[in-house]
Amino acid sequence: MRTLALAVALMALLGGGCSDSGEVAATGTSPKPSGSRLVRASTDILEKCQATADEVGYPVPCPTRVPEGLTPTRGIGGCQLGIVGSGGAGGCVKTWRGWVVGSSETNDQHLVVVASPRALRNDAKVVNGPAWYPGARVRPLRSLTIKGWRMRAVYVPPGTNDGSAFARHVVLIWTVGGHTYGIGFHDVHGLRPTLDLDVALARGLRLVAPADSP
């Protein structure tokens, strides 16, 4: 299952979405994912969140609890990605500058994190970022409130989100203070277990502001 995330080429950052390796149908059911146990995030992750917020100049979605064994996705073609990081850095496509992007994995999970420098009403623009195109569409699942944030849960069909790293993911999307955020795991084990994992991650999420914020 590790090939699932190693085949990721983040949206237009690298040029392709998640692979079909080991893919389970979106409506299928399977045992609860082994990576669903969340543990305290490392100091390195928290420090990276702060550094990213300082760089982009707005609050960054920072997971304080993550799946056990979570590591950044291996870089491809000179584009090195972190669990959370600044878009358009290094060898990554420069149109992503100003965004927050992240891609990480366990042996059976793939997590993607994004934040937009401005508020977005179109959820397909959130999951595709600067690579959005007019035909992009997501499938709404439900609305929910976590930590006072009104969130929309969507499924991202690959057929209408060509090249998105969120393809085949269940994604929570919400807007706070003029910025829209998205987090979501790949649907490997069925929609409900994947949404449950998203919710567990979101409950431990913090919006980390730049250090020079008032």
CYANA upper distance limits for C-alpha pairs under 8 A (distance plus 0.5 A):
  1 MET  CA      5 ALA  CA      8.46
  1 MET  CA     21 SER  CA      7.50
  1 MET  CA     22 GLY  CA      6.40
  1 MET  CA    107 ASN  CA      6.54
  1 MET  CA    108 ASP  CA      5.81
  2 ARG  CA      6 LEU  CA      6.94
  2 ARG  CA    105 GLU  CA      8.38
  2 ARG  CA    106 THR  CA      7.70
  2 ARG  CA    107 ASN  CA      5.47
  2 ARG  CA    108 ASP  CA      6.69
  2 ARG  CA    109 GLN  CA      8.49
  3 THR  CA      7 ALA  CA      6.45
  3 THR  CA     19 SER  CA      8.36
  3 THR  CA     21 SER  CA      6.98
  4 LEU  CA      8 VAL  CA      7.81
  4 LEU  CA     18 CYS  CA      6.94
  4 LEU  CA     19 SER  CA      6.16
  4 LEU  CA     20 ASP  CA      7.46
  4 LEU  CA     21 SER  CA      5.91
  4 LEU  CA     22 GLY  CA      7.35
  4 LEU  CA     23 GLU  CA      8.39
  4 LEU  CA    108 ASP  CA      8.32
  4 LEU  CA    110 HIS  CA      8.00
  5 ALA  CA     18 CYS  CA      6.94
  5 ALA  CA     19 SER  CA      7.94
  5 ALA  CA     73 THR  CA      7.36
  5 ALA  CA    104 SER  CA      8.22
  5 ALA  CA    105 GLU  CA      6.87
  5 ALA  CA    109 GLN  CA      8.05
  5 ALA  CA    110 HIS  CA      6.12
  6 LEU  CA     73 THR  CA      6.96
  6 LEU  CA     74 ARG  CA      6.99
  7 ALA  CA     17 GLY  CA      8.22
  7 ALA  CA     18 CYS  CA      6.56
  7 ALA  CA     19 SER  CA      6.10
  8 VAL  CA     16 GLY  CA      7.05
  8 VAL  CA     17 GLY  CA      5.91
  8 VAL  CA     18 CYS  CA      5.26
  8 VAL  CA     19 SER  CA      7.19
  8 VAL  CA     73 THR  CA      8.44
  8 VAL  CA    165 ALA  CA      7.01
  9 ALA  CA     13 LEU  CA      7.35
  9 ALA  CA     14 LEU  CA      5.01
  9 ALA  CA     15 GLY  CA      5.85
  9 ALA  CA     16 GLY  CA      5.08
  9 ALA  CA     17 GLY  CA      6.07
  9 ALA  CA     18 CYS  CA      7.74
  9 ALA  CA     76 ILE  CA      7.72
  9 ALA  CA    163 GLY  CA      8.32
  9 ALA  CA    165 ALA  CA      7.19
 10 LEU  CA     14 LEU  CA      5.63
 10 LEU  CA     15 GLY  CA      6.86
 10 LEU  CA     16 GLY  CA      6.68
 10 LEU  CA     17 GLY  CA      6.68
 10 LEU  CA    103 SER  CA      8.27
 10 LEU  CA    163 GLY  CA      7.98
 10 LEU  CA    164 SER  CA      6.99
 10 LEU  CA    165 ALA  CA      5.23
 11 MET  CA     15 GLY  CA      6.18
 11 MET  CA     16 GLY  CA      6.23
 11 MET  CA     17 GLY  CA      6.58
 11 MET  CA    128 ASN  CA      6.81
 11 MET  CA    129 GLY  CA      8.23
 11 MET  CA    131 ALA  CA      7.23
 11 MET  CA    163 GLY  CA      5.40
 11 MET  CA    164 SER  CA      4.51
 11 MET  CA    165 ALA  CA      5.41
 11 MET  CA    166 PHE  CA      8.34
 12 ALA  CA     16 GLY  CA      7.57
 12 ALA  CA     93 VAL  CA      7.43
 12 ALA  CA    130 PRO  CA      7.98
 12 ALA  CA    131 ALA  CA      6.00
 12 ALA  CA    163 GLY  CA      7.21
 12 ALA  CA    164 SER  CA      7.81
 13 LEU  CA     79 CYS  CA      8.17
 13 LEU  CA     88 GLY  CA      7.96
 13 LEU  CA     92 CYS  CA      5.95
 13 LEU  CA     93 VAL  CA      5.42
 13 LEU  CA     96 TRP  CA      7.73
 14 LEU  CA     76 ILE  CA      7.76
 14 LEU  CA     77 GLY  CA      8.12
 14 LEU  CA     79 CYS  CA      7.75
 14 LEU  CA     92 CYS  CA      7.35
 14 LEU  CA     93 VAL  CA      7.66
 15 GLY  CA    163 GLY  CA      6.51
 16 GLY  CA    162 ASP  CA      8.05
 16 GLY  CA    163 GLY  CA      4.64
 16 GLY  CA    164 SER  CA      7.01
 16 GLY  CA    165 ALA  CA      7.47
 17 GLY  CA    162 ASP  CA      7.77
 17 GLY  CA    163 GLY  CA      5.05
 17 GLY  CA    164 SER  CA      5.41
 17 GLY  CA    165 ALA  CA      4.90
 17 GLY  CA    166 PHE  CA      7.57
 17 GLY  CA    167 ALA  CA      6.55
 18 CYS  CA    164 SER  CA      8.33
 18 CYS  CA    165 ALA  CA      6.39
 18 CYS  CA    166 PHE  CA      8.02
 18 CYS  CA    167 ALA  CA      6.81
 18 CYS  CA    168 ARG  CA      8.01
 22 GLY  CA    188 VAL  CA      8.33
 23 GLU  CA    188 VAL  CA      6.49
 24 VAL  CA     28 GLY  CA      6.99
 24 VAL  CA    187 ASP  CA      7.92
 24 VAL  CA    188 VAL  CA      5.86
 24 VAL  CA    189 HIS  CA      7.10
 24 VAL  CA    190 GLY  CA      7.82
 25 ALA  CA    188 VAL  CA      8.28
 25 ALA  CA    190 GLY  CA      7.78
 26 ALA  CA    168 ARG  CA      8.07
 26 ALA  CA    187 ASP  CA      6.84
 26 ALA  CA    188 VAL  CA      8.16
 26 ALA  CA    190 GLY  CA      6.12
 26 ALA  CA    191 LEU  CA      6.56
 27 THR  CA    190 GLY  CA      6.39
 27 THR  CA    191 LEU  CA      6.93
 28 GLY  CA    189 HIS  CA      7.73
 28 GLY  CA    190 GLY  CA      5.71
 28 GLY  CA    191 LEU  CA      8.25
 29 THR  CA    189 HIS  CA      6.58
 29 THR  CA    190 GLY  CA      5.48
 30 SER  CA    189 HIS  CA      5.77
 30 SER  CA    190 GLY  CA      7.13
 31 PRO  CA    189 HIS  CA      7.29
 32 LYS  CA     36 SER  CA      7.90
 32 LYS  CA    189 HIS  CA      7.22
 32 LYS  CA    193 PRO  CA      7.15
 33 PRO  CA    108 ASP  CA      7.59
 33 PRO  CA    109 GLN  CA      8.40
 33 PRO  CA    189 HIS  CA      6.88
 33 PRO  CA    193 PRO  CA      8.24
 34 SER  CA    108 ASP  CA      7.68
 35 GLY  CA     67 PRO  CA      5.85
 35 GLY  CA     68 GLU  CA      6.69
 35 GLY  CA     69 GLY  CA      8.44
 35 GLY  CA    106 THR  CA      7.10
 35 GLY  CA    107 ASN  CA      8.02
 35 GLY  CA    108 ASP  CA      7.03
 35 GLY  CA    109 GLN  CA      6.98
 36 SER  CA     67 PRO  CA      6.37
 36 SER  CA     68 GLU  CA      8.37
 36 SER  CA    197 LEU  CA      6.74
 37 ARG  CA     66 VAL  CA      8.43
 37 ARG  CA     67 PRO  CA      6.12
 37 ARG  CA     68 GLU  CA      6.85
 38 LEU  CA     65 ARG  CA      6.04
 38 LEU  CA     66 VAL  CA      5.32
 38 LEU  CA     67 PRO  CA      4.89
 38 LEU  CA     68 GLU  CA      6.42
 38 LEU  CA    200 ALA  CA      8.39
 38 LEU  CA    201 LEU  CA      8.18
 39 VAL  CA     65 ARG  CA      5.64
 39 VAL  CA     66 VAL  CA      5.98
 39 VAL  CA     67 PRO  CA      6.66
 39 VAL  CA     68 GLU  CA      6.32
 40 ARG  CA     64 THR  CA      6.49
 40 ARG  CA     65 ARG  CA      5.00
 40 ARG  CA     66 VAL  CA      6.97
 41 ALA  CA     45 ILE  CA      6.86
 41 ALA  CA     46 LEU  CA      7.72
 41 ALA  CA     63 PRO  CA      7.41
 41 ALA  CA     64 THR  CA      5.44
 41 ALA  CA     65 ARG  CA      5.43
 41 ALA  CA     66 VAL  CA      6.27
 42 SER  CA     46 LEU  CA      7.21
 43 THR  CA     47 GLU  CA      6.56
 44 ASP  CA     48 LYS  CA      6.56
 45 ILE  CA     49 CYS  CA      6.74
 45 ILE  CA     62 CYS  CA      8.42
 45 ILE  CA     83 ILE  CA      7.77
 45 ILE  CA     84 VAL  CA      8.03
 46 LEU  CA     50 GLN  CA      6.97
 46 LEU  CA     62 CYS  CA      7.42
 46 LEU  CA     63 PRO  CA      8.44
 46 LEU  CA     64 THR  CA      7.87
 47 GLU  CA     51 ALA  CA      6.72
 48 LYS  CA     52 THR  CA      6.51
 48 LYS  CA     84 VAL  CA      7.34
 48 LYS  CA     85 GLY  CA      7.54
 49 CYS  CA     53 ALA  CA      6.67
 49 CYS  CA     60 VAL  CA      6.93
 49 CYS  CA     61 PRO  CA      8.03
 49 CYS  CA     62 CYS  CA      6.31
 49 CYS  CA     84 VAL  CA      6.74
 49 CYS  CA     85 GLY  CA      7.62
 49 CYS  CA    208 VAL  CA      7.22
 50 GLN  CA     54 ASP  CA      6.69
 50 GLN  CA     60 VAL  CA      8.24
 50 GLN  CA    208 VAL  CA      6.77
 50 GLN  CA    209 ALA  CA      7.71
 50 GLN  CA    210 PRO  CA      7.13
 50 GLN  CA    211 ALA  CA      7.88
 51 ALA  CA     55 GLU  CA      6.76
 51 ALA  CA    210 PRO  CA      8.45
 52 THR  CA     56 VAL  CA      6.67
 52 THR  CA     60 VAL  CA      7.60
 52 THR  CA     84 VAL  CA      7.98
 52 THR  CA     85 GLY  CA      6.03
 52 THR  CA     86 SER  CA      6.23
 52 THR  CA    100 VAL  CA      8.06
 53 ALA  CA     57 GLY  CA      6.06
 53 ALA  CA     58 TYR  CA      6.11
 53 ALA  CA     59 PRO  CA      6.12
 53 ALA  CA     60 VAL  CA      5.90
 53 ALA  CA    208 VAL  CA      7.13
 53 ALA  CA    209 ALA  CA      6.35
 53 ALA  CA    210 PRO  CA      5.27
 53 ALA  CA    211 ALA  CA      8.29
 54 ASP  CA     58 TYR  CA      7.90
 54 ASP  CA    209 ALA  CA      8.08
 54 ASP  CA    210 PRO  CA      4.94
 54 ASP  CA    211 ALA  CA      6.69
 54 ASP  CA    212 ASP  CA      8.22
 55 GLU  CA     86 SER  CA      7.75
 55 GLU  CA    210 PRO  CA      8.36
 56 VAL  CA     86 SER  CA      7.36
 56 VAL  CA     98 GLY  CA      6.11
 56 VAL  CA     99 TRP  CA      7.74
 56 VAL  CA    100 VAL  CA      8.06
 57 GLY  CA    209 ALA  CA      8.37
 57 GLY  CA    210 PRO  CA      6.35
 58 TYR  CA    117 PRO  CA      8.17
 58 TYR  CA    209 ALA  CA      6.45
 58 TYR  CA    210 PRO  CA      6.54
 59 PRO  CA    207 LEU  CA      5.83
 59 PRO  CA    208 VAL  CA      5.47
 59 PRO  CA    209 ALA  CA      4.55
 59 PRO  CA    210 PRO  CA      6.84
 60 VAL  CA    100 VAL  CA      7.71
 60 VAL  CA    115 ALA  CA      7.55
 60 VAL  CA    206 ARG  CA      8.39
 60 VAL  CA    207 LEU  CA      5.67
 60 VAL  CA    208 VAL  CA      5.60
 60 VAL  CA    209 ALA  CA      6.97
 61 PRO  CA    113 VAL  CA      8.31
 61 PRO  CA    115 ALA  CA      7.89
 61 PRO  CA    181 TYR  CA      7.77
 61 PRO  CA    205 LEU  CA      7.00
 61 PRO  CA    206 ARG  CA      6.35
 61 PRO  CA    207 LEU  CA      5.22
 61 PRO  CA    208 VAL  CA      7.00
 62 CYS  CA     84 VAL  CA      7.84
 62 CYS  CA    205 LEU  CA      6.02
 62 CYS  CA    206 ARG  CA      5.62
 62 CYS  CA    207 LEU  CA      6.50
 62 CYS  CA    208 VAL  CA      6.97
 63 PRO  CA    201 LEU  CA      7.15
 63 PRO  CA    202 ALA  CA      7.90
 63 PRO  CA    204 GLY  CA      6.46
 63 PRO  CA    205 LEU  CA      4.99
 63 PRO  CA    206 ARG  CA      6.88
 64 THR  CA    204 GLY  CA      5.82
 64 THR  CA    205 LEU  CA      6.30
 64 THR  CA    206 ARG  CA      7.52
 65 ARG  CA    201 LEU  CA      6.95
 65 ARG  CA    204 GLY  CA      6.09
 65 ARG  CA    205 LEU  CA      8.02
 66 VAL  CA     70 LEU  CA      7.35
 66 VAL  CA    201 LEU  CA      7.05
 67 PRO  CA    106 THR  CA      7.84
 68 GLU  CA    106 THR  CA      7.94
 69 GLY  CA    105 GLU  CA      8.49
 69 GLY  CA    106 THR  CA      6.22
 70 LEU  CA    104 SER  CA      6.86
 70 LEU  CA    105 GLU  CA      5.77
 70 LEU  CA    106 THR  CA      5.45
 71 THR  CA     83 ILE  CA      7.52
 71 THR  CA    104 SER  CA      5.84
 71 THR  CA    105 GLU  CA      6.00
 71 THR  CA    106 THR  CA      7.13
 72 PRO  CA     81 LEU  CA      6.91
 72 PRO  CA     82 GLY  CA      5.44
 72 PRO  CA     83 ILE  CA      5.67
 72 PRO  CA    102 GLY  CA      8.37
 72 PRO  CA    103 SER  CA      6.50
 72 PRO  CA    104 SER  CA      4.62
 72 PRO  CA    105 GLU  CA      6.85
 73 THR  CA     81 LEU  CA      6.90
 73 THR  CA     82 GLY  CA      7.56
 73 THR  CA     83 ILE  CA      8.31
 73 THR  CA    103 SER  CA      6.05
 73 THR  CA    104 SER  CA      5.19
 73 THR  CA    105 GLU  CA      6.66
 74 ARG  CA     80 GLN  CA      7.53
 74 ARG  CA     81 LEU  CA      7.79
 75 GLY  CA     79 CYS  CA      5.84
 75 GLY  CA     80 GLN  CA      4.79
 75 GLY  CA     81 LEU  CA      6.63
 76 ILE  CA     80 GLN  CA      7.38
 77 GLY  CA     91 GLY  CA      7.71
 78 GLY  CA     90 GLY  CA      7.61
 78 GLY  CA     91 GLY  CA      5.19
 78 GLY  CA     92 CYS  CA      7.54
 79 CYS  CA     89 ALA  CA      8.09
 79 CYS  CA     90 GLY  CA      6.70
 79 CYS  CA     91 GLY  CA      4.91
 79 CYS  CA     92 CYS  CA      5.01
 80 GLN  CA     90 GLY  CA      7.71
 80 GLN  CA     91 GLY  CA      7.78
 80 GLN  CA     92 CYS  CA      7.86
 81 LEU  CA     85 GLY  CA      7.36
 81 LEU  CA    101 VAL  CA      8.21
 81 LEU  CA    102 GLY  CA      6.55
 81 LEU  CA    103 SER  CA      6.73
 82 GLY  CA    101 VAL  CA      8.40
 82 GLY  CA    102 GLY  CA      5.84
 82 GLY  CA    103 SER  CA      6.67
 82 GLY  CA    104 SER  CA      7.44
 83 ILE  CA    102 GLY  CA      5.18
 83 ILE  CA    103 SER  CA      5.86
 83 ILE  CA    104 SER  CA      5.71
 83 ILE  CA    112 VAL  CA      8.44
 83 ILE  CA    113 VAL  CA      8.12
 84 VAL  CA    100 VAL  CA      7.48
 84 VAL  CA    101 VAL  CA      6.46
 84 VAL  CA    102 GLY  CA      4.86
 84 VAL  CA    103 SER  CA      7.81
 84 VAL  CA    113 VAL  CA      7.29
 85 GLY  CA    100 VAL  CA      6.18
 85 GLY  CA    101 VAL  CA      5.95
 85 GLY  CA    102 GLY  CA      6.23
 86 SER  CA     97 ARG  CA      7.60
 86 SER  CA     98 GLY  CA      7.55
 86 SER  CA     99 TRP  CA      6.74
 86 SER  CA    100 VAL  CA      5.27
 86 SER  CA    101 VAL  CA      6.48
 87 GLY  CA     92 CYS  CA      7.87
 87 GLY  CA     94 LYS  CA      8.07
 87 GLY  CA     96 TRP  CA      5.31
 87 GLY  CA     97 ARG  CA      5.39
 87 GLY  CA     98 GLY  CA      6.82
 87 GLY  CA     99 TRP  CA      5.57
 87 GLY  CA    100 VAL  CA      5.82
 87 GLY  CA    101 VAL  CA      5.94
 88 GLY  CA     92 CYS  CA      5.40
 88 GLY  CA     93 VAL  CA      5.65
 88 GLY  CA     94 LYS  CA      4.75
 88 GLY  CA     95 THR  CA      6.88
 88 GLY  CA     96 TRP  CA      5.11
 88 GLY  CA     97 ARG  CA      4.98
 88 GLY  CA     98 GLY  CA      8.24
 88 GLY  CA     99 TRP  CA      8.38
 89 ALA  CA     93 VAL  CA      8.17
 89 ALA  CA     94 LYS  CA      7.59
 89 ALA  CA     97 ARG  CA      7.72
 92 CYS  CA     96 TRP  CA      8.48
 95 THR  CA    130 PRO  CA      6.93
 96 TRP  CA    129 GLY  CA      8.11
 96 TRP  CA    130 PRO  CA      6.96
 98 GLY  CA    116 SER  CA      7.94
 98 GLY  CA    117 PRO  CA      6.32
 99 TRP  CA    114 VAL  CA      7.52
 99 TRP  CA    115 ALA  CA      6.17
 99 TRP  CA    116 SER  CA      5.60
 99 TRP  CA    117 PRO  CA      6.21
100 VAL  CA    113 VAL  CA      7.98
100 VAL  CA    114 VAL  CA      5.61
100 VAL  CA    115 ALA  CA      5.28
100 VAL  CA    116 SER  CA      7.22
101 VAL  CA    112 VAL  CA      7.96
101 VAL  CA    113 VAL  CA      6.03
101 VAL  CA    114 VAL  CA      5.01
101 VAL  CA    115 ALA  CA      7.25
102 GLY  CA    111 LEU  CA      8.38
102 GLY  CA    112 VAL  CA      6.01
102 GLY  CA    113 VAL  CA      5.33
102 GLY  CA    114 VAL  CA      6.96
103 SER  CA    110 HIS  CA      7.75
103 SER  CA    111 LEU  CA      6.25
103 SER  CA    112 VAL  CA      5.17
103 SER  CA    113 VAL  CA      7.07
104 SER  CA    110 HIS  CA      6.33
104 SER  CA    111 LEU  CA      5.77
104 SER  CA    112 VAL  CA      7.17
105 GLU  CA    109 GLN  CA      5.81
105 GLU  CA    110 HIS  CA      4.93
105 GLU  CA    111 LEU  CA      6.54
106 THR  CA    110 HIS  CA      7.19
108 ASP  CA    188 VAL  CA      8.23
109 GLN  CA    185 PHE  CA      7.25
109 GLN  CA    186 HIS  CA      7.06
109 GLN  CA    188 VAL  CA      7.99
110 HIS  CA    185 PHE  CA      6.03
110 HIS  CA    186 HIS  CA      5.97
111 LEU  CA    183 ILE  CA      7.84
111 LEU  CA    184 GLY  CA      6.24
111 LEU  CA    185 PHE  CA      5.05
111 LEU  CA    186 HIS  CA      7.16
112 VAL  CA    165 ALA  CA      7.63
112 VAL  CA    166 PHE  CA      7.16
112 VAL  CA    183 ILE  CA      6.33
112 VAL  CA    184 GLY  CA      6.16
112 VAL  CA    185 PHE  CA      7.07
113 VAL  CA    181 TYR  CA      8.32
113 VAL  CA    182 GLY  CA      6.34
113 VAL  CA    183 ILE  CA      5.08
113 VAL  CA    184 GLY  CA      7.32
114 VAL  CA    126 VAL  CA      8.21
114 VAL  CA    127 VAL  CA      8.40
114 VAL  CA    181 TYR  CA      6.34
114 VAL  CA    182 GLY  CA      5.69
114 VAL  CA    183 ILE  CA      7.02
115 ALA  CA    126 VAL  CA      8.44
115 ALA  CA    179 HIS  CA      7.36
115 ALA  CA    180 THR  CA      6.23
115 ALA  CA    181 TYR  CA      4.87
115 ALA  CA    182 GLY  CA      6.79
116 SER  CA    120 LEU  CA      8.10
116 SER  CA    126 VAL  CA      7.75
116 SER  CA    129 GLY  CA      8.22
116 SER  CA    179 HIS  CA      6.09
116 SER  CA    180 THR  CA      5.77
116 SER  CA    181 TYR  CA      6.91
117 PRO  CA    178 GLY  CA      8.29
117 PRO  CA    179 HIS  CA      6.16
117 PRO  CA    180 THR  CA      8.05
118 ARG  CA    178 GLY  CA      5.99
118 ARG  CA    179 HIS  CA      5.15
118 ARG  CA    180 THR  CA      7.06
119 ALA  CA    175 THR  CA      6.89
119 ALA  CA    178 GLY  CA      5.30
119 ALA  CA    179 HIS  CA      4.96
119 ALA  CA    180 THR  CA      5.46
120 LEU  CA    125 LYS  CA      7.56
120 LEU  CA    126 VAL  CA      7.36
120 LEU  CA    175 THR  CA      8.23
120 LEU  CA    179 HIS  CA      7.99
120 LEU  CA    180 THR  CA      6.43
122 ASN  CA    126 VAL  CA      7.40
123 ASP  CA    127 VAL  CA      7.06
123 ASP  CA    137 ARG  CA      8.39
123 ASP  CA    138 VAL  CA      7.46
123 ASP  CA    173 ILE  CA      7.81
124 ALA  CA    128 ASN  CA      6.59
124 ALA  CA    132 TRP  CA      7.61
124 ALA  CA    136 ALA  CA      6.27
124 ALA  CA    137 ARG  CA      5.87
124 ALA  CA    138 VAL  CA      6.33
124 ALA  CA    161 ASN  CA      8.16
125 LYS  CA    129 GLY  CA      5.82
125 LYS  CA    130 PRO  CA      8.08
125 LYS  CA    132 TRP  CA      5.94
125 LYS  CA    136 ALA  CA      8.36
126 VAL  CA    173 ILE  CA      8.35
126 VAL  CA    180 THR  CA      7.91
126 VAL  CA    181 TYR  CA      8.04
126 VAL  CA    182 GLY  CA      7.36
127 VAL  CA    156 VAL  CA      8.34
127 VAL  CA    164 SER  CA      7.15
127 VAL  CA    165 ALA  CA      8.25
127 VAL  CA    166 PHE  CA      6.46
127 VAL  CA    182 GLY  CA      7.78
128 ASN  CA    132 TRP  CA      5.33
128 ASN  CA    161 ASN  CA      7.45
128 ASN  CA    163 GLY  CA      8.42
128 ASN  CA    164 SER  CA      5.89
128 ASN  CA    165 ALA  CA      8.32
128 ASN  CA    166 PHE  CA      8.19
132 TRP  CA    136 ALA  CA      7.24
135 GLY  CA    160 THR  CA      7.04
136 ALA  CA    160 THR  CA      5.35
136 ALA  CA    161 ASN  CA      5.74
136 ALA  CA    162 ASP  CA      8.31
137 ARG  CA    156 VAL  CA      8.09
137 ARG  CA    157 PRO  CA      8.22
137 ARG  CA    160 THR  CA      5.88
137 ARG  CA    161 ASN  CA      7.12
138 VAL  CA    154 VAL  CA      6.83
138 VAL  CA    155 TYR  CA      6.47
138 VAL  CA    156 VAL  CA      5.45
138 VAL  CA    157 PRO  CA      6.87
138 VAL  CA    160 THR  CA      7.80
138 VAL  CA    161 ASN  CA      8.24
139 ARG  CA    154 VAL  CA      5.88
139 ARG  CA    155 TYR  CA      5.54
139 ARG  CA    156 VAL  CA      6.82
139 ARG  CA    157 PRO  CA      7.78
140 PRO  CA    152 ARG  CA      7.93
140 PRO  CA    153 ALA  CA      6.82
140 PRO  CA    154 VAL  CA      4.90
140 PRO  CA    155 TYR  CA      6.94
141 LEU  CA    152 ARG  CA      8.10
141 LEU  CA    153 ALA  CA      5.86
141 LEU  CA    154 VAL  CA      5.54
141 LEU  CA    155 TYR  CA      7.26
142 ARG  CA    152 ARG  CA      6.60
142 ARG  CA    153 ALA  CA      5.81
142 ARG  CA    154 VAL  CA      7.70
143 SER  CA    150 ARG  CA      7.79
143 SER  CA    151 MET  CA      6.23
143 SER  CA    152 ARG  CA      5.08
143 SER  CA    153 ALA  CA      6.50
144 LEU  CA    150 ARG  CA      6.54
144 LEU  CA    151 MET  CA      5.84
144 LEU  CA    152 ARG  CA      6.98
144 LEU  CA    153 ALA  CA      8.11
145 THR  CA    149 TRP  CA      5.87
145 THR  CA    150 ARG  CA      5.03
145 THR  CA    151 MET  CA      6.28
146 ILE  CA    150 ARG  CA      7.23
146 ILE  CA    151 MET  CA      7.77
146 ILE  CA    199 VAL  CA      8.33
146 ILE  CA    202 ALA  CA      7.60
146 ILE  CA    203 ARG  CA      6.94
147 LYS  CA    203 ARG  CA      7.27
149 TRP  CA    174 TRP  CA      7.33
149 TRP  CA    175 THR  CA      8.37
149 TRP  CA    176 VAL  CA      8.21
150 ARG  CA    174 TRP  CA      6.71
150 ARG  CA    175 THR  CA      8.43
151 MET  CA    172 LEU  CA      6.55
151 MET  CA    173 ILE  CA      5.91
151 MET  CA    174 TRP  CA      5.23
151 MET  CA    175 THR  CA      8.50
152 ARG  CA    171 VAL  CA      8.48
152 ARG  CA    172 LEU  CA      6.06
152 ARG  CA    173 ILE  CA      5.70
152 ARG  CA    174 TRP  CA      7.00
153 ALA  CA    170 VAL  CA      7.33
153 ALA  CA    171 VAL  CA      6.07
153 ALA  CA    172 LEU  CA      5.09
153 ALA  CA    173 ILE  CA      6.98
153 ALA  CA    195 LEU  CA      8.23
154 VAL  CA    170 VAL  CA      6.21
154 VAL  CA    171 VAL  CA      5.84
154 VAL  CA    172 LEU  CA      7.11
154 VAL  CA    173 ILE  CA      8.36
155 TYR  CA    168 ARG  CA      7.28
155 TYR  CA    169 HIS  CA      6.44
155 TYR  CA    170 VAL  CA      5.10
155 TYR  CA    171 VAL  CA      6.83
156 VAL  CA    160 THR  CA      8.35
156 VAL  CA    161 ASN  CA      7.40
156 VAL  CA    166 PHE  CA      6.88
156 VAL  CA    167 ALA  CA      5.62
156 VAL  CA    168 ARG  CA      5.75
156 VAL  CA    169 HIS  CA      6.12
156 VAL  CA    170 VAL  CA      7.05
156 VAL  CA    171 VAL  CA      8.04
157 PRO  CA    161 ASN  CA      6.82
157 PRO  CA    167 ALA  CA      6.30
157 PRO  CA    168 ARG  CA      6.07
157 PRO  CA    169 HIS  CA      8.49
158 PRO  CA    162 ASP  CA      6.31
158 PRO  CA    163 GLY  CA      8.30
158 PRO  CA    164 SER  CA      8.09
158 PRO  CA    167 ALA  CA      5.28
158 PRO  CA    168 ARG  CA      6.57
161 ASN  CA    167 ALA  CA      6.84
162 ASP  CA    167 ALA  CA      8.15
163 GLY  CA    167 ALA  CA      7.99
166 PHE  CA    170 VAL  CA      8.38
166 PHE  CA    171 VAL  CA      8.12
166 PHE  CA    184 GLY  CA      7.86
166 PHE  CA    186 HIS  CA      7.83
167 ALA  CA    186 HIS  CA      8.23
168 ARG  CA    186 HIS  CA      6.23
168 ARG  CA    187 ASP  CA      6.26
169 HIS  CA    184 GLY  CA      6.49
169 HIS  CA    185 PHE  CA      5.84
169 HIS  CA    186 HIS  CA      4.50
169 HIS  CA    187 ASP  CA      5.65
170 VAL  CA    184 GLY  CA      5.87
170 VAL  CA    185 PHE  CA      6.40
170 VAL  CA    186 HIS  CA      6.90
170 VAL  CA    187 ASP  CA      6.77
170 VAL  CA    191 LEU  CA      7.51
170 VAL  CA    194 THR  CA      6.98
170 VAL  CA    195 LEU  CA      6.68
170 VAL  CA    198 ASP  CA      8.11
171 VAL  CA    182 GLY  CA      6.81
171 VAL  CA    183 ILE  CA      5.94
171 VAL  CA    184 GLY  CA      4.58
171 VAL  CA    185 PHE  CA      7.43
171 VAL  CA    195 LEU  CA      8.30
171 VAL  CA    198 ASP  CA      7.80
172 LEU  CA    182 GLY  CA      6.03
172 LEU  CA    183 ILE  CA      5.95
172 LEU  CA    184 GLY  CA      6.63
172 LEU  CA    198 ASP  CA      7.54
173 ILE  CA    180 THR  CA      7.59
173 ILE  CA    181 TYR  CA      6.07
173 ILE  CA    182 GLY  CA      5.00
173 ILE  CA    183 ILE  CA      7.36
174 TRP  CA    180 THR  CA      6.14
174 TRP  CA    181 TYR  CA      5.96
174 TRP  CA    182 GLY  CA      7.29
175 THR  CA    179 HIS  CA      6.02
175 THR  CA    180 THR  CA      4.65
175 THR  CA    181 TYR  CA      6.62
176 VAL  CA    180 THR  CA      6.96
183 ILE  CA    198 ASP  CA      7.76
184 GLY  CA    198 ASP  CA      6.29
185 PHE  CA    194 THR  CA      6.89
185 PHE  CA    197 LEU  CA      8.02
185 PHE  CA    198 ASP  CA      7.02
186 HIS  CA    194 THR  CA      7.74
187 ASP  CA    191 LEU  CA      6.59
187 ASP  CA    194 THR  CA      6.26
188 VAL  CA    194 THR  CA      8.03
189 HIS  CA    193 PRO  CA      6.86
189 HIS  CA    194 THR  CA      7.11
190 GLY  CA    194 THR  CA      6.67
191 LEU  CA    195 LEU  CA      6.55
192 ARG  CA    196 ASP  CA      6.60
193 PRO  CA    197 LEU  CA      6.73
194 THR  CA    198 ASP  CA      6.77
195 LEU  CA    199 VAL  CA      6.66
196 ASP  CA    200 ALA  CA      6.71
197 LEU  CA    201 LEU  CA      6.73
198 ASP  CA    202 ALA  CA      6.63
199 VAL  CA    203 ARG  CA      6.67
200 ALA  CA    204 GLY  CA      7.40
201 LEU  CA    205 LEU  CA      6.93
209 ALA  CA    213 SER  CA      7.09
